Amino acid sequence: MNNRILAVDDDKDILKVVKANLELHGYEVDTAENWEAAQEKLSVRPPELVLLDVMLPDGDGMEICRDLRKDFPEMPIIMLTARDKVSDKVFGLESGADDYVVKPFETLELVARIKACLRRAGTPVVRENAVIGNLKVDFKKRIVTVSGKQVDLTPREYSLLCFFVDHRGEAVSREQIRKNIWKDSKIYSWSRVIDVHIQHLRQKIEKDPSNPQYIITVPGAGYRFMD
């Protein structure tokens, strides 16, 4: 399912451009020209992220951001503004915003900031297909294939593989894996649950699990995924 974004701005032209460009990047975009309309949409179906203009006809963006943060503490908020003073950016971030984009902005910059905010929030990010060696991950369909043959993964194994793909080439520790994949579970230091899941994942995607090509053990550090 695509990440849903609510863009709130009193400039209709900006909303049209933002909606069209973000939809091209795979996002589902809803728009509101004022805070009242935005509140209605928030009450019906909260989005994964809000793009919020600093100056709205029926409210101050900074104050709105504070209120939003109280009601939706985990939801990323990116402020949109024509102001580019450092003091304004600091004030916006202190109001609870996760990021601050100055108009006019490039679509690629906005998309990069959206992805970063969603990643920090732990929200699945819309991605392109990943092809690494004989391994292919179709994120939209949640299909994994090895040499063209589909591989059936459990939800936890799929999340683990996506984490490795997002951090390919990096040495990631078991603690990093635990915080990202088992964030709501208590895993004791002596537990081998992470290693067992990695072993199962290797058996499904590696040609020779005893001599892995994709998930490499890094002694004293954790694991590294082939880049």
Backbone torsions as a table, in degrees:
resi	resn	phi	psi	omega
1	MET	NA	135.4	-177.6
2	ASN	-71.9	148.3	176.0
3	ASN	-66.6	135.0	-179.0
4	ARG	-100.4	132.1	-178.0
5	ILE	-121.9	137.2	173.9
6	LEU	-107.5	117.9	178.3
7	ALA	-102.5	123.5	-177.6
8	VAL	-117.7	113.3	-178.0
9	ASP	-159.5	141.8	-179.3
10	ASP	-83.7	-2.8	177.9
11	ASP	-93.6	107.9	-177.1
12	LYS	-61.2	-36.4	-178.8
13	ASP	-65.4	-41.9	178.4
14	ILE	-63.3	-42.4	179.4
15	LEU	-61.4	-41.0	179.4
16	LYS	-63.1	-44.4	-179.1
17	VAL	-66.0	-45.9	-179.8
18	VAL	-61.5	-46.4	-179.2
19	LYS	-61.3	-48.4	-178.2
20	ALA	-62.3	-45.2	-176.9
21	ASN	-70.8	-40.7	-179.5
22	LEU	-70.3	-33.4	177.0
23	GLU	-66.2	-31.9	175.7
24	LEU	-64.7	-26.1	179.3
25	HIS	-93.2	10.5	173.2
26	GLY	94.5	5.7	-179.8
27	TYR	-90.8	152.2	172.1
28	GLU	-95.6	121.1	-172.4
29	VAL	-118.9	127.7	172.5
30	ASP	-112.6	151.4	-176.7
31	THR	-129.7	156.6	175.9
32	ALA	-147.9	137.0	-177.5
33	GLU	-92.3	-4.8	177.1
34	ASN	-155.4	172.9	-175.6
35	TRP	-70.5	-34.2	179.4
36	GLU	-61.6	-46.2	178.9
37	ALA	-65.4	-37.4	179.7
38	ALA	-64.0	-40.9	-179.7
39	GLN	-62.0	-38.7	178.6
40	GLU	-62.2	-43.9	-179.6
41	LYS	-68.5	-37.0	178.4
42	LEU	-64.7	-37.0	-178.1
43	SER	-72.6	-29.1	-179.1
44	VAL	-81.0	-47.3	-177.4
45	ARG	-154.6	96.9	-179.4
46	PRO	-60.1	136.8	179.3
47	PRO	-82.6	176.2	175.0
48	GLU	-83.6	-21.1	-177.9
49	LEU	-156.5	147.4	178.2
50	VAL	-119.3	131.0	169.5
51	LEU	-99.6	117.9	-170.5
52	LEU	-123.8	122.2	177.0
53	ASP	-72.3	142.7	-179.0
54	VAL	-68.0	-37.9	-176.2
55	MET	-114.9	108.9	178.6
56	LEU	-114.5	154.2	-177.0
57	PRO	-65.7	-22.3	-177.5
58	ASP	-124.1	28.1	177.3
59	GLY	170.6	154.0	177.0
60	ASP	-85.8	126.1	-176.6
61	GLY	-57.0	-36.1	-179.9
62	MET	-64.7	-44.9	179.3
63	GLU	-67.0	-40.2	178.3
64	ILE	-61.6	-40.8	179.5
65	CYS	-60.4	-42.6	178.1
66	ARG	-61.2	-43.3	179.6
67	ASP	-66.3	-41.1	178.4
68	LEU	-61.0	-41.2	-178.5
69	ARG	-63.7	-32.2	177.6
70	LYS	-69.3	-42.3	-177.1
71	ASP	-80.8	-32.5	-178.3
72	PHE	-131.1	74.4	-173.9
73	PRO	-60.7	-26.4	-176.4
74	GLU	-98.9	-8.5	-174.5
75	MET	-79.9	126.1	178.8
76	PRO	-65.0	140.3	178.1
77	ILE	-128.5	125.3	175.7
78	ILE	-113.8	122.7	179.7
79	MET	-82.5	138.5	175.2
80	LEU	-113.5	128.4	-177.3
81	THR	-156.1	157.1	175.5
82	ALA	-88.5	-11.1	179.6
83	ARG	-77.7	137.1	-179.9
84	ASP	-127.3	16.1	176.8
85	LYS	-74.3	146.3	179.6
86	VAL	-60.2	-39.2	-178.9
87	SER	-62.3	-37.2	178.7
88	ASP	-67.3	-40.3	179.2
89	LYS	-64.7	-43.9	179.4
90	VAL	-61.6	-44.6	-179.5
91	PHE	-62.2	-40.1	178.6
92	GLY	-63.5	-43.8	179.6
93	LEU	-67.8	-36.3	177.9
94	GLU	-69.6	-20.6	178.0
95	SER	-77.7	-6.5	177.6
96	GLY	114.0	0.9	179.4
97	ALA	-71.3	148.9	178.3
98	ASP	-86.9	-25.9	180.0
99	ASP	-157.7	172.5	-170.8
100	TYR	-145.5	118.1	-178.4
101	VAL	-117.7	128.9	-177.4
102	VAL	-93.5	132.5	175.8
103	LYS	-78.6	146.3	-8.5
104	PRO	-76.3	148.3	-177.9
105	PHE	-126.3	155.0	176.9
106	GLU	-83.2	142.6	-179.0
107	THR	-58.7	-41.5	-178.5
108	LEU	-62.7	-36.0	177.3
109	GLU	-66.2	-45.0	-179.7
110	LEU	-62.4	-44.1	179.4
111	VAL	-61.4	-42.1	179.6
112	ALA	-61.9	-41.0	179.8
113	ARG	-69.5	-37.3	176.8
114	ILE	-62.8	-46.4	179.5
115	LYS	-60.3	-42.9	-179.4
116	ALA	-63.1	-42.9	180.0
117	CYS	-65.3	-43.8	179.7
118	LEU	-65.8	-37.0	179.0
119	ARG	-65.5	-44.6	178.7
120	ARG	-63.7	-33.2	-178.8
121	ALA	-80.1	-7.3	-179.5
122	GLY	80.0	14.7	179.1
123	THR	-87.2	133.2	177.7
124	PRO	-55.3	130.4	-177.0
125	VAL	-98.5	140.0	176.3
126	VAL	-63.1	123.7	-176.6
127	ARG	-126.7	160.7	171.0
128	GLU	-81.4	166.7	175.6
129	ASN	-63.2	143.3	178.3
130	ALA	-109.4	129.8	177.1
131	VAL	-123.2	116.1	-177.6
132	ILE	-131.7	107.7	-175.0
133	GLY	61.0	-128.3	178.4
134	ASN	-89.8	2.0	-177.1
135	LEU	-95.9	132.9	177.1
136	LYS	-131.0	133.3	177.3
137	VAL	-118.9	117.6	175.4
138	ASP	-96.5	98.4	-173.9
139	PHE	-66.4	-34.5	-177.7
140	LYS	-66.9	-41.6	-178.9
141	LYS	-94.4	-7.5	-177.9
142	ARG	58.4	44.7	179.2
143	ILE	-115.0	132.9	178.2
144	VAL	-117.4	130.7	177.7
145	THR	-129.1	148.5	174.9
146	VAL	-126.0	119.1	-176.0
147	SER	53.8	38.8	177.1
148	GLY	82.5	-3.3	-178.3
149	LYS	-103.7	127.2	-176.6
150	GLN	-68.4	139.7	-180.0
151	VAL	-114.2	130.3	179.3
152	ASP	-90.7	116.5	179.6
153	LEU	-113.6	149.1	172.0
154	THR	-72.8	161.3	178.2
155	PRO	-53.6	-40.2	-179.9
156	ARG	-69.0	-40.2	178.2
157	GLU	-64.3	-40.2	178.7
158	TYR	-64.1	-43.4	178.4
159	SER	-62.8	-38.9	179.1
160	LEU	-65.2	-43.6	178.8
161	LEU	-63.4	-43.5	178.9
162	CYS	-61.1	-39.2	178.1
163	PHE	-62.2	-45.0	179.2
164	PHE	-63.5	-42.9	-179.6
165	VAL	-62.2	-42.1	179.8
166	ASP	-65.6	-24.3	-177.2
167	HIS	-117.6	27.3	-177.0
168	ARG	-60.4	141.0	-177.9
169	GLY	89.1	-13.0	-178.8
170	GLU	-99.8	148.8	171.8
171	ALA	-86.6	115.8	-178.4
172	VAL	-111.7	138.2	-177.9
173	SER	-84.8	165.4	175.6
174	ARG	-63.1	-32.6	179.6
175	GLU	-66.5	-40.0	176.4
176	GLN	-62.7	-42.5	179.0
177	ILE	-63.8	-45.0	-179.4
178	ARG	-59.8	-45.4	-177.3
179	LYS	-65.1	-30.1	-177.1
180	ASN	-93.1	-34.7	-174.4
181	ILE	-104.0	-32.0	179.6
182	TRP	-117.4	40.2	-172.5
183	LYS	-61.6	-29.7	-177.7
184	ASP	-100.2	6.5	-178.4
185	SER	-115.8	148.7	177.5
186	LYS	-94.5	115.8	179.3
187	ILE	-115.3	122.3	179.9
188	TYR	-74.1	154.9	-175.3
189	SER	-60.6	-28.3	-178.3
190	TRP	-88.4	-4.7	-177.9
191	SER	-70.2	144.1	179.2
192	ARG	-107.8	18.9	-175.9
193	VAL	-59.8	-38.3	179.4
194	ILE	-66.5	-46.2	-179.8
195	ASP	-62.9	-36.6	-180.0
196	VAL	-66.3	-43.3	178.7
197	HIS	-63.9	-39.1	178.5
198	ILE	-66.1	-38.5	177.2
199	GLN	-61.9	-44.0	178.6
200	HIS	-64.3	-40.1	179.1
201	LEU	-64.7	-41.7	177.5
202	ARG	-59.8	-41.3	-178.7
203	GLN	-62.6	-25.7	-177.3
204	LYS	-92.3	-28.1	-175.4
205	ILE	-113.6	-16.2	-177.7
206	GLU	-91.9	141.3	175.0
207	LYS	-67.3	-41.6	177.4
208	ASP	-131.1	93.4	-176.5
209	PRO	-55.1	-28.4	-179.7
210	SER	-76.7	-16.9	177.3
211	ASN	-132.6	70.0	-170.1
212	PRO	-63.0	143.0	178.3
213	GLN	-98.5	-32.6	-174.6
214	TYR	-98.0	-56.7	-176.6
215	ILE	-98.1	102.3	-175.4
216	ILE	-99.1	133.1	175.4
217	THR	-77.3	130.1	176.7
218	VAL	-109.1	105.6	-176.2
219	PRO	-53.0	128.6	177.4
220	GLY	78.3	-4.5	-177.8
221	ALA	-122.4	-41.1	-177.3
222	GLY	140.5	-113.4	-177.0
223	TYR	-140.6	155.7	174.8
224	ARG	-134.9	133.0	179.5
225	PHE	-95.7	138.2	-178.9
226	MET	-51.7	133.0	177.1
227	ASP	-107.2	NA	NA
